[in-house]
């Protein structure tokens, strides 16, 4: 009896020393299966890859067009000013002007050249805003209210100087898109209180 008890105690001690390696029954088999099964991280099915970047918002074409219109309009004011004080009827006004506006300025420059009047000073852009834009028109059109300081001088053949006095002018200009550039085709000068300078 005591030897049977000793043998039973020895078997139990051997199982405890060996742990779950050979004496655990079903629990050991389940653990072995779990060890053999490859583990995958638990991610939601819709989770984007970590390298994915957020899609940028599309730029409103009208907003982009307005920025381009104002940039070209500001350049137009400087270009026209440089052309007038160049005192050359052949100055390339057509780079920023077209239509009626181009014809008027070329006619003015030709007339002043014939009578010997020379221009000096400058015209300076102060501010402006796009009042309307139609990108579906062919060509696309826009209306700009502008504010310009007219500080031009005109000297005639006798040397008499007429100065505009640096006054502000409100303008209402019609533009058309030609070859990727917004050009002034009609211009109207108003009082400083009109939209533009007001």
GIUR-V34658 format. One record per helix or strand of 2 or more residues. SS is the DSSP state (@ for helix, = for strand). FROM is the first residue (numbers start at 1). LEN is the number of residues. If there is no record, write none. Layout:
ss: [SS,SS]
from: [FROM,FROM]
len: [LEN,LEN]
This chain:
ss: [@,@,@,@,@,@,=,=,=,=,=]
from: [2,20,26,61,93,99,118,141,161,167,181]
len: [17,4,11,26,3,17,17,15,3,12,10]
